[in-house]
Amino acid sequence: MQEISFNDLKDQVCVITGGAGVIGSSLAAGLATIGVKVAILDRDEEKAKEVAAQIESQSGTITRGYKADVLDKEMLKEAKMKINNELGVISLLINGAGGNSPKATTQLERLEKGNLNELEKSFYGLDVEGFDFVFDLNFKGTLLPSMVFSIDMLELGKGAILNVSSMNSYKPLTKIPAYSAAKASINNFTEWLSVHLAKTGIRVNAIAPGFFLTNQNRFLLTDEKTGEPTARGKKIINNTPMERYGEVEELTGTVAYLLSDVSKFVTGICIPVDGGYSAFGGV
């Protein structure tokens, strides 16, 4: 009889990009509690090291922080060398870096006959550079780390890559066309790479978080002055059957499942973690 546990993850080395962010740091902390040695990668080296030190202090598991830009392949390679020297062979990768930009966000939810004089607030006023930034950060920021950090897994003959998508990839939200489309590309890439690597022993999956307050979306969902939900934030809560935002810690169980051998016949999927949002038709 097979024992069901996450014990196989103990002492494995996991790289988490965007690891000093809200979601990344929470995943790092959760994995450290089951003995995963975590390498936290972030553009902010000081913050990465600070988060790593705090997690190691609380969990007792080796955790390190490194400076890396997910759009700079050479910097990623340098980080990999340091990780190999300090932590060992990399067998797990979480592509957590991502986000949106105000420059790729419309002010209007919809363009109607009554507001045709406000084109600059609509799709027609979006900054193409904003689109470039969002697509690069989300798609290339998943592509390049996958190229660099999965090399160790090829030599091991096993490993797991986990991409962080979004419910926006399935049901694009108003105002954020670039982010929705970029996350949809993550789903497609997850499927493609899972097939490409299936015979190597490397599994590739994704999670699609519903609505969690992060540094990237807080400006859309809460009023800066009062801290109260915006009209958009209220609509999100009303369309999430559990009627609340997710707590970032609630992602960890799904992530551990997809990284562990308990899911060793699972590859190429994207699991929603969304409080029922994807199941709700609005009435």
N, C-alpha and C positions, 0 to 999 in steps of 0.2 A: 504494500500500500504506500503510495507516495505521500510524503509529509507536505502539507501546504504551509509554507512560511516564506519569509523574505530573507532567510539565512544565507542564501547563495549570494546576496548582494554585499555581505560583510567583507570588508577589506578591498573591494573593487574600487577603482579610481574613476570618478565621474567628473567630467568637465561641464560646467554650466556657464554659458555665455549670458551676458546681462545679469550676472549672478548677484550683483549688489542692489538690483532693483527690488521692488516689492514682491513680485512673484518669485524671481530667481532666488532671493535670499531665504524666502520661506521654504522653497523646495530643498535648498541646500541644508537648512536646519533640520527638516524632516528626514532627509536621507542620512544625515549624520547620526541621528538617533538609532538607526539600524546598522551602523558601522560602515557606511560608505565613506571613503576618503574623497572629499570634494575639492576641486580646483575651481575657485570662483574667478571668472574673467569679467572684467569691466573696463570701460575707458577711464574711469576714475580709480586709479591704483590705490590711493589712500583709503577710499571707501571700501574697495574690495578687500583690502587687508584688515580693515577695521571689522567688517562683517565676518570675515573668516576667523579672526581672533575671538570674537564674541561666541560664534558657533562652537569653536573648539573648546572654549572655556566651559560652555554649558553642557556639551555632549561628551567631551573626552575623546572625540574622534579627530584624527588629523585633518585639518582644513586649512587651505592656503588661498591667498588672494594674489591675482596677477593682473597686470595691465595688458589690455589687448583691444584692438579695434577690429570688429568682425568684418570690416570691409578692407582690411589690410592683411593680405595673405602672408606676407613675410613676417609681420608682427605675430600672427597666429602661429607660424612655424617656430619663432623664437620662444613663444609661451609654451609650446608643446615640449621643446627641449628642456625647459626649466621644470615643467611638470614631471616629465619622465625621470629627471635627475632627483627630484625631491619626493615624489609620490609613487612613481612606478609606471607600469604599462597602463594605458588608457583603454578601458573596456566599455565605458558608458559616456554618452554625450547628450546633453539637453540643450537644444538651440532655443534659448530663452530671450535673446536680444530681439527687440522689435519696438514698434510704436507708431504713433501717428504724428502729424504736424498741422498746426493751425493754418499753414499756407496751402494745405490740401484739403481744407475743411470749408464747406460753404456756410454762409451765415443763414441762408434760407433753407428750410427743409424741402420746400417744393417751389417751383416756378409756376406761377399762375397768371392768368390774363390781368389780374389786378395789380401785379407787381412787376410787370415787364419793364418798368422804368428803373428797376434795381438789379440789372443784369450783373453788375460787379459783385453782388452778394450771392450770386448763384453759381452754377457750374461754369458759366461763361467767364466768370471773374477769377477762376482758380489759377494759381501760379504753377506753371509746369515744373518749375524747380522743386516745388513742394511734392509733386508726384514722384520726381526722380529720387528725392530724399526718402520717401516712404517705401518705394519699391526696392531701392538699394538696401535700406536697413532691414526690411522684413525678408525679402527673397534672397538677395546676395548675402545678407547677414546670416542666412541659414545654409546656403550653398557652400560658401568658403570654409566655415568651420567643419562642415561635414567632410569636405575634401581632405582637410588637414588632420583632424583628430580621429578619423576612422581608420587611418593607416595601421595603427597598432592592432585594431580589431581584425584586420585582414590576416595579420601574422598569428594572432591568437586562434583564429578560426571561429570566433564567436564575438558577440557584442550587441549593443542596442543603441540606436539613435532615436531620440524623442524630439519631435518638433512641436513648437507651441503655435497653434493656429488660433482661431477665434470663431465664435458663433456668427460673426459678420461674414465669414466665408460662405455660409449657407444661406443666410438671410441678410443681405446687405442693408445696413442702416442708412437713413437719410443723413446728409451732411458729410459723410466720410467715404467718398467713392474710392480714393486711392488705397486707404487702409483695408477696405472690404475686398477689393480686387487683389491686393498684395497677399492677403491671408488666403484667398481662394487659390492663389498660385502655390502656397505652402501645401495645401491638401493634395494638389495634383503632383507636386514634386515628391511628396511623401509616398504616394502610390508608385510613382515611376522608380524611385530609388529602391523601394522595397523589393520590386521585381528584379531590378538590376543586381542587387546584392543577395538575393534569396539563397543562392547556393554557396555563399561564402560563410554562412553562419551568422551574418549580421542582420538583425531585424530593424525595421524602420517604421515607426508609428507616430501618431500625433495626438494631442489633446486639443479640444476646442472649448476654452473657458467661456462661460457666459459673462455675466457682468460682475466684475470685481473693481473696486476703486483702486486705480494706480496713478502714478505720476503723469502718465500720458493722457488719461481720460478725465482726470478730476476737473479740468477747466470746463468740460462740457456738461458734467453731471452735478456739480455743486456750485452754489453761489460763493464767489471768493470772499465777499464781505460778511455774509450771514452764516455760511456753512450749510445752509438748507439746500435740499434737492432743487435743481432747476426743473422747469416744466418737462424737459427731456428726461431727467432723472426719474421723475414721477411716472412717466409713461413706461419706462423700463421696469420699474417695480410692479406696476399694474399688469404688465405682460409676462411677468415671471411668476408662475404658480406658487412658488414658495414665498413670494412677496418680500424679498430682501435681496441685497447684494450677497455674493458669495464671500466667504472668508478664505483668504489665500491658503490657509492650512488645509482646506478641504480639497485641494488639488493633489495633495501628497499621496493619498491612497491609490488613486488611479495611476499616477506616475510610477509609483513603486511596482504596481502590478505589471505595467508595460515594460519596465526595465528588467524585472525578475524572470527567471526561468519558469515561474508558474504560468507565464504566457508564452512559452517558447514556440508554440505553433501559431502565434498571432503576429502578423506583419501586414503593413499596408493599410492600416485602419486609422480612423480619427474618432476619438471618443468625446462626445460632448460632456462637459461638467458645468451644468447651466441652470440648476434649480427647476427644470421642467420647461424652460423657455422654448426649446425646439419642438416640444410636444403640444404647445398651446396655440390654438387658432385665433385667439383674441375674444372669443365669446364662450 
